[in-house]
Amino acid sequence: MEWRDEGIILGVRRHGETSVIVEAMTRDHGRHLGLVRGGRSRKQQPILQVGNRVDIVWRARLDEHLGNFLIEPLESHGARLMASAVGVFGVQTLASHLRLLPERDPHGGLYSALVAVLDNFDDARAAGELLVRFELLVLDELGFGLELSRCAATGAREELVYVSPKSGQAVSREAGQPWRDKMLALPEFLLREARLDADLVAIEEGTRLTAFFFRRHVYEPRGISETESRAAFLNAVRRALAIAKITDGETAA
């Protein structure tokens, strides 16, 4: 058995004295694990950093076996991502979401989204917005996608400001007014094409929205909790945006 694909490294753990087991999200073969012999060598370690985009050849005698990875670098994100708390905790959060999906189950759209997110993790504002969009994609792939394009009550496409916690559908301002205290906020940036300009308030609203449906449909039924890295990522985004605001104020002065 053999295939070749590109992938993003999600995790690496030691195996024996010199080898490692690499977990990667691949474009056509989903989240996949493989043994890299000699993966702890000085030559291999820079290639096998979490977040790197790599070329992978997988070989095994039978399809159900772990198999061996032969890995070559394509694009090195790892060192850049590990240089900031946003990058470190962001990658860990993305990986935790991908682990909710069945191993070896292809999700080409999620792979493309993962590449796009990693390309923008230098900017805390963009990282926060893209995480929300990525989480919505994961919910959709798990079969719990939200309907945010029209009002659940009236069918209107304008003034969508709420999400019903029961149906996961958008609700217009007028239709949702009587139950506004029970509704979830729908941040405006989720109604537009990706422009990467959400402010902290909108990012907070987006993360509360996705967290609610992850808890209801994924975490509670499986008896698991939200990963600690997600809270750490959001705290890192808050700190980065606060520092940027202070710096911008000083520059303006």
N, C-alpha and C positions, 0 to 999 in steps of 0.2 A: 504494500500500500504506500502511495506517495502522492503528495500534492505540493504546489507552490503558491504562496499568497503573500500579501503584505499585511502588516499588523502593527498595532500599538502595544508596547509592553505595559502590562498592568501590575505585575508583581513578580518577584524573584525570591525563591527560598533555597537554602542549601540542601544538597543531597550528596551524602558521602563526603569524602575528603576534598574532591576537586570539582565536582559537578554541581549544577543547580537545576531546579525545575522552574521553567519560565511560564507565566500565564500571560497570554496575549489576546487582545481583541482583534480578530482578523476580518478582512473585508468580505470574504466569501464563505468562511468556515466558522464564523461566530467566535465565541470565547473558547479558547483552546489551550491546553497545557502540553508541554513537551520537555523532555530532558535535554539539557545542553551539556555535553561532556566537555570538561575543562572550562566550564563557565566561570570559575572563580579565578582564572588567570588574569594577569595584568592586561593582556590583549583584549580579553572578552569583557571585562567588567565595565569599561566605558560604553560599550555597545549595548549592554544589557541593563541600562538604567531605565527606570520607570518613566514612561512618557515618550520614549524614543520610538520613531517610526522605522520599521525594519522589514527586510525581505526574509521570508521564512520558507524553508523546505522542511516538510514533515515526512518522516518515514517510520513505518511500523510493519510488523509481519501481519497483524490482524487489525481491523478497524477499531476494535474496542480497546486495544492496547494504548498505553501512555504514548509511546513512540518517542523518537528523537527529533529535536529541532536542529537545523543548521541555519544560523542567523547571520545576516549581513546588514550593515547600517544603510538607511536611506535618508533619514533626517533626524538630527540630534536635538531633542527638546529637553532631555533629562536635566542637564546642568542648569539650564535657564529656569526650569520649573522649580527645581530644588533650591533656588536662590531666594525665594520669597515664601511667606506663610500662605499667601493666596494660592501659589502654585503647588506647594506640598500638600496642603489639605484639599485643594481642588481635585488633584489627580486621585487622591485616595477616595474622595466622595464619588467621582465618576466611576471608579473601579467597583465600589460597593454597589452602585446601582446596576452595573452590568452583571454583577454576580447574582442578581435576582432573576436573571434569565437562564434558561436551560443551557448547560454546557454544549458546545458544538452546534448550536442552533443559529443559522445565519440571520444576521440583521444588518443588511447593507446600508440602510438609511441611518441607523445608529452609528455605524462605523464612520460614515461621512461626517455626521454631526460631531463625533468625537474628535476627528481631525480638525474641524473648524474651531471647536472650543479650545483645543490646545494651542492653536495658532494665535489666540487672542487672550491668553491668560496673563500677559504682561500688564494688562489694563484691568484694574480691580472692578471698575464700573462695567466693562464689557464682560468680565468673568462672571459677575453676579447675574447679569441678564441672561447670559448664555447657559448658565447652570439651570435656571428656571425653564428655559426652552428645552434643554436636554431632558430634564425630569418629565416634562410633558410628553416627550417622545417615548421615554421609557414606559410611562403609564399606558400610552397607546399601544406599544408593542406587547405589553402584558395583558391587553384586552380591557383596559379601564380608561380609555381616552376620554377627554373632556370635549364637549361641544361648545365652542366659544364664538361661533360665527353669527348666531342669531338668538333672539330672545326665546326662551322656552315657553313663555306665556303667550306672547303675541306674534312671534315670528319676525319681529322688527330687527333690523341690522344696525340701527343707530342707538346712541346713548346706552351702550352696554357697559354697565359699571359693577354688576354683581355676578356671582356664580352661586347657583343653588347647591347647598351641601347635600341635598338628597339626590338630585339628578345629575349633578356635574355639568349642568348646562348654564349658559349665560342668561342673564336676566337684565332687562332694561331698567333705567332709573325709575320710570313711572310705575312699571309693573311690580318692581321690587320694593317700592317705598314702604308699603304697609309692614313688610317683614325685614326691613333693612338691618335690624339688630341681629338677625339670625343668618344673614347672608355673608358670604365670603367676598372680599373685594376682588374685582377684576382689574388688574393694572392695565393702563392704556397701551403699553408697549406690546402686549400680547395680541393686540388687535391690528398691529401693523407688521409690515415686512421688517426683517432684522435691520435696525439702524444703530443698535448698540449705544443708545443714549439715555437709558433708564436711570433715574436718580435713585438714591438710597431708599426713599419711601416706597417707590414702585418695586424695587428689588425685594424689600421686606414683605410687601403684599404678595408678590409672586411666590416667594418661598413658603409663606404661610399657606397659600393655596395648594401648592403641590404637596406639602407636608401632610395636610389634612387628608388628601386622597391616598397618599402612600400608607398612612396609618390605617385608614379604613379598609382598603382593598388588599394591601400587601403585608404590612407589618403585623397587625393584629391577627389576621387569619393564620399566619405562619408562626405566630408566637415569638417574633423577634422585635428588636428595637431599632430606632433610627441610629445610624452610625454616628459615633462621636466626631468623626472627621467633618461631617456636614456642619455641625454647630461651630466647630473650630474654623472652618472655611468662612462662614458668615461673619464671625467675629473678626477675622483677618480682613475681609472686605470692608467692614465698618471702620476699622482702624486706618486702612489705606485711604479710604475716602475722606476721613476726618483730617488726616495729615495733608492730603491734597488740597482740601478746603483752606486749611491754615496757610499753606504755601502760596496758594492763589491769592489769598488776602494780603499776605506780606508783599507779593509781587505787585499787586495793584496799588498798595500804599507807596 
